[in-house]
């Protein structure tokens, strides 16, 4: 029997990746990795979402092998002694019929929104800035940049070797890759800086190209991008479609297969002055301009947005009608779901079954429960 949500449960294929549906579990930092190591709670947590019919799971941010690449002691590593734990995670997800990729991360100079913690030694960033005119840490040398690019590529190889289906680069929300994009945190005068967004995208392009060379042509690489930053919610890197093309097309040409386009609210049109209040969202424009597959994300299935969680706001289930309309018009390829899947590992299965009454509200306290 068909249902209005059937479009969310169509299969999807990209290179070596085959998904049973279009629902993605968004990467969400939970800070439960003692000593940087994923353990049995992580295995259980991700397996439950696969059992609940999520098509593709993207892990919480796991950091590459660089000094002070995380801003919270509960964030997991994706190197060294952490890798056997990640192997258990992917094996459990596959056994439950799901697919998964690690989100690879470097927090650079940005502080955690929840942890009052400082690492030993300096943090690194493009220009030693956390936001315009606010210094924190040190500017990366060209040797640091080269070493970090090599670390991104090693992590991608490890993900492929462990059996993961994809890998995602976190290039959004004011972390390292995004700090190169943003002129407010990238004032470099070498080839990794510049007056234009295309010039400031060189670091990301080199990371992607190094990963692609390391994993070969068929292993999918996802790049997560955003206009907004934790340091400044209203920042827009690209004010026009031409500027967005200058930013994103070279990154797809470098080897990114899919763009994970983060918005605080997925239904917000990116350029309403061009196509109106029902116009394409960020992921829609990214797909149109680059030809790449895209993932949309932002307050799916719940009222409010994630930022308001930290003010204690409760979020209640909302209609998926707008999402279904956008999926039916092929605006983007996949949809990532965040808080709803923290609260309820069976969210996707309930949507598939049409069990609207079974959908659950999200409370701030849910962030502290790893289940």
KENUTOR-874725 format. One record per atom (N, C-alpha, C, O, CB): x, y, z. Coordinates in steps of 0.2 Angstrom, whole numbers, plus 5000, padded with zeros to 4 digits. Each point is the difference from the previous one (the first is absolute). Glycine has a CB too. Layout:
BEGIN
XYZ...
//
This chain:
BEGIN
500449945000499650065000500450065000500550015004498649935002500850114990500450064999499850055006499550005002500649984985500450065014499950065005500350064997500450004996499549925014499950144993500350064998500750015000500450034997498550025006501449915002500750005001500449954996500649995001499150055011500049934983500449954996500650034997500549964999498449984999501150125000500650034997500649995004500550004998498750084995500749935014500649995004500349935001500549995002498950105004500249864991500249935001500249974993500049944999499350055011500850064985500349974994500749995000500450035004498850034990501149885003500749995001500450054996499850044996500049845004500950125002500450054997500749974999500249965004499250145002500949924989500749974998500450064998499850044996499749845001501150125005500650044998500649965000500349995006499150124998500949884991500749964999499949945004499549964998501150145001499849885006500049945004499450005005499949955003501350034995498550085003499550005006499349984997499850034995500950065010499049874999499349984998499650015007500249975005500149954986499250125009499650015006499349984999499750004994501050105008499049875003499349985000499550055000499449994998500949915008499950164996499550065000500450065000500650004999498549945007500550124994500350074999500150035007500250065000499349954989500549955017500050035006500749995003500349955000498550035002501550085000500750005003500050025007499650055002500949984987499849945015500150025007500650055000500549994998499149905007500250174997500550065000500549995005499949975006499250114990501549945003500650005005499850045006499950064999500949914992499250005015499950045006500549985006500049955002498750064994501650055006500549995005499649985007499650045002501250044992499449875009499749985006500550005006499850005006499449934987501550075005500550005006500049955005500150015006499850114992500049814999500149955005500549954998500049945003498850074998501850014996500549964998500650015006500450054999499349964988500349955018500550005005500749994997500149954997499050015012501350094992500749994998500050004992500549984997499849965013499250094987500050004993499849944996500149994994500750105007499049865003499949934997499349985000499650015005501549964999498650014990499349985000500049935003500449965000499450114990499649925014499949945004499449964998499750024995501050035014499149914995499449964999499450045000499549994996501049925009499450154999499450044999500050034993499450014997500750025015500449984985500050034993499849954995499650014996501350075007499349864998499849944996499249995000499750004995501449945007498750065004499249995001499650064998499549994997500849955013500050124991499750064997499950004993499450024997501150055013500049924986499950014993499749934997499650014995501450065005499149885003499649944998499250015001499749984995501349955008498850105002499350015001499750044995499449994997500850005015500250064985499750054995500049964993499550014996501050095010500049854993499949964994499549955000499649994996501650025003498649975007499549955001499350044999499549974998501249965010499350144994499450044999499950024993499650054999500649985013500249954983499950014993500350064997499950024995499149925006501550095003500450064997500449974994500349955001499750115010500049984984500349974994500850015000500449954999498650084995501250035008500750025001500150035006499750055002500549964986500349975016500250035007500650034999500549974997498949945009500650164996500750035000500150015008499650025004500250044985500849925012500250005007500150075003500050054997500649845001499450115009500250065003500750024998500449964997498950015013500950104990500750024998500549965003500049995006499650124992500949864998500549965003500750044997500050004994499349895007501150125003500650054998500649964997500149955001499550135008500749964986500649984997500650005004499950035005499650004984501049945009500650005004500450065000500550014996499549875002499850175005500450075001500050025007499549985004500250054984500850015014500050025007499350045002499950054996501449955004498449995005499450045002499550014995499850064998501050005009499149884989499550014995499249995003499650014996501349944996499150045014499350005003499950065006500550025003499449854994499550155004499950055005499649975006499750045004500350054987500049855010499649975005500349935002500149964995498850105001501249925010500449945001499649944999500249945000500450125008498749954991499649944998499949984993499749964998499750075012500950014986500049994992500549954998500549995003499250134995500149834998500449944998500550024995499950054996499249885007501550034998500550004994499849964995499549955000501450075008499449994986499949954994500749994998500250004994498750045002501549935009500749984998500249965006499750005005500550104988500349865006500449965005499549955004499749964997501050145004499349915006499749955004499250004999499649965003501450055005498850054989499250004999499849964994499449995000500650135005500449864991499749974994499749935001499549984997501450084997499449905011499649945001499350015002499649964999501549985004498850115001499350015002499650024995499449984999501050065012499850004984499650024994499949944996499550004996501050125004500049835000499849944996499449975003499649974996501750025001498750005009499449975003499350044998499549974999501349995011499350104990499450044998499749994993499549984999500950115009500149914987499849994994499749934999499649984996501250105000499549875007499849934999499349995003499649964997501650005004498750075004499350005003499550034996499449984999501150025012499650064986499650044996499849954993499550004998501050115007500149864992499849964995499649945001499649984996501550065000499049935010499649945002499350025001499649964999501450005007498850114995499450025001499750034993499450025000500850005012500149974983499850024993500150074999499750034995499549895006501250125002500150074999500750014997500449954998498950085011500850034989500750034997500250055004499650045004500149934985500950055011500350055005500750034997500349964997499149985013500750124992500650034999500250045006499650035004500249984984500950005014500250045005500050074998500150024994500649895011499150144999500150074998500750025003500150005006498650034994501749994996500750025002500050075002499750044996500849874997499950115012499950065003500750035002500449965002498450015002501250104996500650035004499650075002499850044996501249914997499050065014499650055002500450075000499750055001499749875007501350084991500450064999499950045006500149985006499750024982500150075012500050045005499350015004500050045005500950024989498649915003499350015003499949965006500349945001499350084988500150015016499949975007499449964999499550014996501150085010499349864999499449965001499550045002500150055004500649854998498750094996499450035002499749975007499650045003500149994985500649925014499849965006500549995005499849995006499349964987501550045005500649985005500450065001500350034996499749854999500150135012500450055002500749975001500249975005498950095001501349934988500649965000500550044996499850034994499649865008501250115000500650024995500549954999500249975005499650155000500449874989500549954999500750025002500150065001499349904990501150005010500750025002500350024993500049974995500149955015500250144991500350024994499650044995499450015002501349904999499650124994499650054996499549964995500249944998500750145003498649954997499549974995500350044993500350055001498749935007500849984987500250034993499450024996499549975001501649965000499150124995499450024995500450044994500650015001498550005009500550014985500350034995500450065002500650014997498549954996500650095011500450065002500050015007500150065002499549994987500349905015500050015008499450045002500150045005501149964995498350004997499350035002499549955001499949954996500450164997499249915011499449965001499450044997499649964998500949995013499650114988499550044996500350074999500650015003498449935002500750104991500350064998500350045006499650025005499749994985501350015010500350045006500149975006500150035005499450064989500449845007500049975006500649944999499849954997499050085007501749984999500649954999499949945005499850015006501050094991499449845001500049945004500549964996499949984995498950035010501749964999500549954997500550034995500150065000499049865002501150044993500550024996499849994993499649964998501350015010499450074987499949994993500449944998500649995002499250134996499949844997500449944998500550024995499950044995499149895006501650044999500550014995499849954994499649965000501350075009499549994986499949954994500149935001499749964997500650144996500249895012500249935002499449975004499849944999501450095001498550015004499449985004499449984995499749955001500750125009499549974985499549994995500149934996499649965000500250174999500849864999500249944996499949945005499749954998501150124995499449945013499949945005499349995001499849945001501350085004498550034996499349995001499649974994499649955001500450145007500249934986499749974994500249925000499649964998500550154996500549875008500249935000499649975005499849944999501350094997498750005010499649975005499349994998499749945001501050115007499049994988499449994997500049944996499549965000500250165000500849884995500049944996500149935003499749954998500850134994499949925013500149945004499349985003499949945000501350095003498550015000499349995003499549974995499749955002500550145007499849944985499649974995500249934998499649954999500250164997500949875004500249944998499849955006499849944998501250114995499149975013499849965006499249984999499849955002501150105005498750004992499349994999499849954995499649955001500250175002500649884991499949964995500249935002499749954999500450144992500549905012500349945002499549965005500049945000501250114998498549995007499649975005499349984997499749965004500950125005499249944985499449984997499550055000499449984998500949915006499850174998499550054999499850024993500449984995500150075015498949974989499750014993500250064997500050014994499149925010501050125000500150074998500550035005500149985005498850034988501350055005500350055005499850074999499950024995501149905006498950115005499850075000500550055003500349985005498549984995501450094996500450055003499650065003499550024996501449954995499250055015499650055003500350074998500550025002499249915008500050104985500250064997499650065002499950054996500649894995499150055015499550055001500050035007500549985004498849964988500350105010499850025007500650045004500050005006499249904994501350124996500550045003500649965002500550035004498750055000500949854994500649965002500550014995500050054996499349875010501250044994500650024996499950014993500250064998500449875010499150034988500050014993499650064999500150044995499949845003499450135006499650064999500450065002499850064997499249875005501450075003500450065001500550024994500150065000499849915012500349984984500350024994499550044995500250054997500649855005498650084998499550034995499950075002499950044996499649855002500450125009499750065002500650065000500549995004498649945003500850134990500450055001500150035007500550035001499350004987499749965016500150025007500549965004500250025005498650014994501449914999500549965003500649984996500449975002498749995005500950064987500549994995500350064997499750034996499849865002501050145005500350064998500749984997500550055000498950025009500749874989500749984997500250044994499550024996500349865009500850124994500350044994500349954995500350024995499850095012499949834995500349954996499549964995499450035000501549955009499249974988499549974995499449975004499549984996501550004996499050025014499449975004499550065002499549985004501249925000499550164995499650055001499850044994500049974994500550045017499250054989499850034994499450045001499649995005501049934989499350135002499450045000499449974998499450025002501350074996499349854998499449974998499949935003500449975003499750094986499349925011499849945003500349944997500249955003498750105001501149964989500449954996500749995002500249945001499150084990501150035011500650005002500149975007500449955001499950154992499249915011500049985007499849935000500149965006499750154999499949864990499849935000500649954998499949944999499050104998501749995002500649964997500149945006500149944998500450164995499549925013500149955005499549945000500349944999500250155008498949924992499549955000500149964993500049945001499250135006501049964988500149974994500649955000499949954997499650154997501049925009500649965001499849945005500349954999500550154999498849915007499849955004499649944997500249945000499850145009499549954987499649954996500449964995500049944999499150145002501449964995500449974995500549955003500149944997499850164996500349915013500549955003499649945002500249945000500550155004498749924999499549945002499949964994500049945000499550135009500349974985499849964994500649964998499949944998499350154999501449945003500649964997500149945005500249954997500350154998499349905011500249955005499549945000500249955001500350145006498849934991499549955001499849974993499649955000500050105010500649984985499849984993499450034998499750045003500949864999499250094991499450034997499349985003499650044999501149974991499249945013499349975001499850015007499449995001500849934990500250105014499850015007499750075001500450054998500549875006498550084998499750075000500350055005500149975006498849974990501250125003500250055004499550055001499750034995501549955002498550045009499550055001500450065003500449995004498749924998500750154996500250065004499450035003499650024996501449994995499150015015499550035004500150084999500650025002499149885006499950144990500150075000499450045003499549975000501250014989499450085013499550045002500250084999500650014999499149915010499850124990500150075000500150025007500550045001498749974989500449975015500050035007500649975004500349954998498550075001501450025006500649975004499750015007499650045002501350004990499449915013499850015007500250075002499750025005500549854997500450154996500250075002499650064998500050055003501149904997498550034994499650064998499449974995500149984995500950105005498449915003499549974997499750034993499849964996499950005016500450104988499850034994500550014994499850034995499450035013501449914993500550014994499749964994499749945001501350075008499250014985499949974994500650004996500250064998498549975002501649924998500650004996499850024993500450034997500149885010499050064991499850024993499350035000499549985001501149924995499450175001499450045000499649994994499450024999501250065008499749894988499749994993500149934998500549975002499650154995499549854998500249944997500750004996500349955001498450034998501550074998500650004997500649995005500549974999499150114992500349965015500549995005500049935003500549975002499450155001499549854998500049935002500349954995500349955002498650085004501049984988500349964995500850015000500349955000498750064993501250055008500750015001500349965006500649985000499350134994499749885011500249975006500049924999500549975002499150135005499849884991499949925000500249974994500249945001498950085006500950004987500149974994500849975000500149944999499050134995501449975008500649985001500149945005500549964999499950154998499249895008500149945005499749944997500249945002499750145007499649924987499749944997500549984995500149944999498750105002501550014995500549984995500649975003500449964997499250134996500649925014500549985003499949925002500549975002499850155002499049864997499949935001499449995005499949955002501350034996498550085004499449995005499449974996499850034995500650065013499349864994499549974996499350025003499550004996501249905002499350135008499350025003500250055004500550015004499049884996500050165000500050065005499550005005499449994998501150084993499749935015499550005006499950075002500450035004500049855000499050154994499950075001499650025006499449995000500750024988500350015017499750015007499650075000500350054999500649885006498550074997499650065001499749995007499949945002499950084986500050035015499750005007499349974999499749975004501050135001499049924989499349984998500049984993500150044996499450045013500449864989500149974993499550044996500150004994500349895010499050134998499550034996500250074998499650034996499549905009501450104997500150074999500350014993500549964998499750065014499650024983500250014994500750035000500150055004498849964991501649975001500750035000500050074997500350045002500149844998499250134994500050064997499350024998499850004994501449985001498450045010499350014998499950064996499550004996500249955015500850094988499950064996500049984992499950034996500750045013499749864990500049974993499449964999499750014995501550005005498649945005499549954998499550005006499649955000501249994994499150115010499550015004500049965007500549975001498850054989500249995014500049975007499949925000500249975005499350144998500349864991500049934999500649984996500049944997498850065004501750044998500649984996500449955003500049985005499950144990500649875001500549955002500450015006500250065001499949924987500049975016500450015006500750004998500249994995498949965013501450054997500749994999500249944996500350014995499950065016499549874992500249944996499750004993500349984995499749965016499550094988499750014993500450044996500149984994498850015010501350074998500550044996500649964999500350014994499250105010500849865001500749974999499949944995500550004996499850035016499249944988499949944995499950044993500349974995499149955013500250134991499950034994500750034997500149994994498750045009501650005001500650034998500649964998500450014996499250085011500449854997500649964999499849934997500549974997499950085013499049934990499849934997500249955005499849944998500450104991500049975017500249955005499349985003499650045001501650005001498849905001499549985005500150045006500550025002499549864993499450135008500050045006499649975006499549974998500650144995500049915013499749985006499750075003500450055001500349845001498750114999499750065004499949985007500049945002499450114988500650005015500049995007499850075003500150054997500849865003498750085006499950065004499350005002499550014997501250054996499249925014499450005003499549954997499450025000500850105004500049824994499549964996499649965006500249975004500650024986498550025009499549965004499950035007499649975004500849934990499950165008499950025006500050085000500350034995500349875010499050134999499950075001500750035003500449965003498450034998501350074997500650045003500649974996500049964995499550055016501150024991500649974997500549985005499950025006499950064984500849895008500449975005500350055004500149995006500249934986499950145006500350055004499650025006500250015006500350044984498849955010499650015005500049955006499750015005499650064987500949875006500149955005500450025006499849985006500149934985500650135008500450025005499750055005500350025005500749964987498550055006499650045004499449975003499650035004500750064989499749845007499549965003499349994996499649985003501050065008499449984983499450004996499849924999500449964997499850164998499249875006499749934998499850004993499850064998499849925014500549974984499850004993499549944999500149955003501050094993498449985001499449954999500049984993500250034995499150025014500449894989500049974993499650054996499550035002500649855002500150134990499750044995499849964993500349954999500350155006499049934991499949974994500649994995500450045000498450015001501249904995500549994995499850024993500349984996500149925011499050134993499750024993500550044996500149984994498850015011501450064998500550044996500649964998500250014994499450095012500649864998500649954998499849964994500449994995500050015017499049974989499849954995499950044993500249974995499249965014500350134991500050044994500650014997500149994994498950065010501549975000500750014997500349944997500450004995499750105013499849844996500349944997499749984994500349974995500050005017499050044988499749984993500250044994500049974995499049995013501250104993500250044995500849994999500350044996498750055006501349875001500749984999500450065002500650014996499149914995500150125014500550065001500649985003500550034999498550035004501049885001500749975003499949935000499449974999500850135008500349864995500049934999499849965007499749955000501150064990499550025015499949965007499850065005500250064999500749854998498950075008499850045006500349985006499949945002499050094992501450015010500349985006499650025006499750065000501449954995498849955010499650015005500450005007500549955000498549994994501050105010500450015006499649985006500049945002500750154992499149965010499749995007499549955000499949965005500350164997499449874993499449955000500349935001499749965003499650114990501349925004500349945001500449995006500249945002499950054986500150065016500350005006499449975005500149955004500750144994498649945002499549985004499749934998499949965005499850164996500349874993499649944998500449964994500050024995498950035009501449904998500449964995499549974994500349984995500649995014498550024993499549974995499650064996499549984997500449925011500450164992499650054997499949994992499450004998501150085010500049894989499949994993499549944999499650004995501650045002498849915007499649944999499350035001499549984997501349945007499150125001499350035002499750044994499550004998500850005014500250044985499850044994499849954994499550024997501250085007499749854995499849954995499449975001499649994995501649995004498650015007499449965002499450055000499449985001501249935005499550154994499550055000499750015008499550025001500249954987500850025016499850005007500150075003500550015004499849874997499450174997500150075002499950015007500350045003499350004986499949925014499950015007500549975005500150025006498749984991501749965000500549975004500650055000500549985003499149914994500450164999500650045000500150045006499550025003500449994985500750005014500150035007500350075000500350024995499949865009499750155001500350075001500749995002500249955002498750105002501550014996500750005002500050055005499850065000500649914989500050015017500150045005500850015001500449964998498650005008501250104997500750015000500449945004500549994999499250145001499949845005500349955004500249944996500449965002498950085007500449954985500249954995500750004998500349954998498550054998501550065004500750004998500549975005500549974998499250144996500149885012500449975005499949935001500349965004499650145002499649874990499949935000500349964994499750024994499250005013501549944994500349964994499749934999500249965003500950104998498349944995499649945000499849994993499749954998499950075013
//
